């Protein structure tokens, strides 16, 4: 039997009515999430400022200082060939500057 | 209690002022309809409950920006729901494409004679036929069948003219009719 538009709409409405209608639970879930988000939004930026940038900055600073120290400590110990190679590379890569 | 559109606008204004009781009233009025719509509009029904909650959380955070001259509260809420469903479905398709999510198991296409008499089986067929519709057609049919929005409001939610919505309804119903007749 051919279904009319009304039949189709009725079937779809029936399908949609198949869902439970517990608005109390929905309401409670939304308000709980809202309360949690409020709590997090108040404390999260403070926690982030106190932990994230500090630890990252400390790590960056330590690595930076280590690199400088290694640079100064190792430079005198390099062989003359190293400086020769560096000079040759500079000439090859930048011939205009070598003139 | 039967609230009018003006009362709903007052509720949104109260939400903007931080009154949670107003949000609870809005959930009581529009929660069931939105849940029904979202459960069918999403390709993954398990996400429906979360998404309806997201709709009201978004409404809460955007309440101050709600303009009553632009849209009725129902239209505004359904538009939020509709956009979230589109985003969620798009993300799901992407995840399935790159293999993070598995495709749902195809249901048995050949119901037995006794199954056909069963109401839940028939609803499963309608559900499957709905899922096969193009997104826009499915959205139009669901918004219409929900019975909470007028044609003008549906066109506003979908961002197109009433004529375009009519066209989507005609094509969607025709596809559903053909598909259901195939299954009978």
HADDOCK unambig.tbl for C-alpha pairs under 7 A between the chains (distance, minus, plus):
assign (segid A and resid 3 and name CA) (segid B and resid 177 and name CA) 6.35 0.50 0.50
assign (segid A and resid 5 and name CA) (segid B and resid 173 and name CA) 6.65 0.50 0.50
assign (segid A and resid 8 and name CA) (segid B and resid 173 and name CA) 6.61 0.50 0.50
assign (segid A and resid 9 and name CA) (segid B and resid 145 and name CA) 5.61 0.50 0.50
assign (segid A and resid 12 and name CA) (segid B and resid 145 and name CA) 6.27 0.50 0.50
assign (segid A and resid 13 and name CA) (segid B and resid 145 and name CA) 5.23 0.50 0.50
assign (segid A and resid 13 and name CA) (segid B and resid 146 and name CA) 6.38 0.50 0.50
assign (segid A and resid 15 and name CA) (segid B and resid 123 and name CA) 5.80 0.50 0.50
assign (segid A and resid 16 and name CA) (segid B and resid 36 and name CA) 5.03 0.50 0.50
assign (segid A and resid 16 and name CA) (segid B and resid 37 and name CA) 6.87 0.50 0.50
assign (segid A and resid 16 and name CA) (segid B and resid 40 and name CA) 7.00 0.50 0.50
assign (segid A and resid 17 and name CA) (segid B and resid 36 and name CA) 6.72 0.50 0.50
assign (segid A and resid 19 and name CA) (segid B and resid 36 and name CA) 6.07 0.50 0.50
assign (segid A and resid 21 and name CA) (segid B and resid 32 and name CA) 5.41 0.50 0.50
assign (segid A and resid 23 and name CA) (segid B and resid 27 and name CA) 6.88 0.50 0.50
assign (segid A and resid 23 and name CA) (segid B and resid 28 and name CA) 5.74 0.50 0.50
assign (segid A and resid 23 and name CA) (segid B and resid 31 and name CA) 6.26 0.50 0.50
assign (segid A and resid 23 and name CA) (segid B and resid 32 and name CA) 6.62 0.50 0.50
assign (segid A and resid 27 and name CA) (segid B and resid 24 and name CA) 5.81 0.50 0.50
assign (segid A and resid 27 and name CA) (segid B and resid 27 and name CA) 6.12 0.50 0.50
assign (segid A and resid 30 and name CA) (segid B and resid 53 and name CA) 5.42 0.50 0.50
assign (segid A and resid 30 and name CA) (segid B and resid 57 and name CA) 6.81 0.50 0.50
assign (segid A and resid 34 and name CA) (segid B and resid 57 and name CA) 6.94 0.50 0.50
